[in-house]
Structure formats: C-alpha cells, structure tokens
C-alpha cells in the first residue's frame, strides 16, 4: 500500500508539472505571418527579380575584378531550397592569384570562360593530399565545401571565370593572411619555430587581407621581359647605308 501511495503522489506531481509547462496560447509562428513558406517568400519579388544582372564589382584592382551575385545583392537567392545559390563573375589580370581560402558554408564550381588557370585544392588532414590541375576554357573544377584552395592565372593574358556555390551565403576565409596577422605571436612561434624578430618580419611581408586577388611579381617580370623581346623582334631592321 505504501508503494501504491508513493506512485500516486508521484503521478500527481507529474501532472502538476506538465500543467505548469504547457503553453497557454498557440505558438507565435502558427498565429502570425512571421513564418512564410518558400513560395510565399518568392512571391514577394517581382518577375524581373529572377533575371539577374551582376552588380558593380566588389573587387576592382590591377589584379582583376570580382562581381558578386549573392544574398547581399539579391535576397531572393536565399528563398531557394537547401541554402540557395550564389555566383561571381571574375576577371583575373595576367599573373593574378585568387589567394588560398576556404568557403565554410558552400561547395564551389569554377567555370573557365576564357583562358587557362591553375587550380589547387588541399585535402583534409587525414590524407594530406594536394590536388592541382590546369583548367582551360569550357572546363570547370569542383571544390568541396570547407577545403583550402586557390585559382591562379600564370599566363600573360587575362582570364574570365564564373564561380557558383550551392549556398546564397557561402562565406570566405582568407587563410594565410588571417593566420599571420590575427593569430597571437605565441601560437605562430609554436608551430613555425620562428622567433619574435622573424614573426615581425613575416607580418610585414604578409599584410592583412584587403582583397582576395594578388599578383605574382616574378610572373609579371617574366611577362614584361617576353613583351619586350617580342617588340624588339617585330621592329623593322635599320636600312643599310648606301655606298657612293
């Protein structure tokens, strides 16, 4: 009997606790329009919102241009299922590299419109495999989400590319510059073995990231030398003096 009385008391307490925790009104998202289906979100945009024109370049320098089409420029992209999509149209000047970086929220496709680029992808630590290939016009390269990668134009002519992500906000982390400039010196010293003087020199050589694009000075020098040689070869030969 004592056990039965204990179980009855416990049941009463459970009922009282459940009553205190029960909501007194319907959840807000069921009674207000704050919850919208994807179709309702898309209907907020005009038909012309589905025709995209790439905006003014977010990066415009001697190294090239980057014109984004993402959540910040076209909010309708965020209404698409599974995270949406985003794109960039890029122009890389001669000798330009899209510096090593990762996209934490999206896998990426680089499609080469014109020219040839070198693509490099670093696999995760369990294999340590590094993959690289030359990619020409009409080809693309796929970069899995979160992997460190770069794209480089090693040629003396410009290239055009289209970048596509399976997320309206894939994010970008420029690895090397953030590593050198934002990590504490003690961390840099621990895994590089450099002393304080060498770390200070490294920070001067690797400035804080202001652009995802940079140019190789050795490549530019090579292209300038090639251009000078070609100009000299194309110059007409001086006329021989006439003998009297």
Secondary structure, DSSP 4 states (H G I P E B T S, - for coil): -HHHHHHHHHHHHHHHHHHHHS-SS--HHHHSTTS--HHHHHHTS-GGGGS----S-SEEETTEEEEEESTTT-GGGGGSGGG--EEEEEEE-TTEEEEEEE-TT--EEEEEEESEEEEEEEPPTTT--EEEEEEETT-EEEE-TT-EEEEE--SSS-EEEEEEESSTT---EEHHHHHHHHS-HHHHHHHH---HHHHHHHHHHSPPPS-SEEE-HHHHHHHHHHHHHHHHHHSPPPPPPPP-
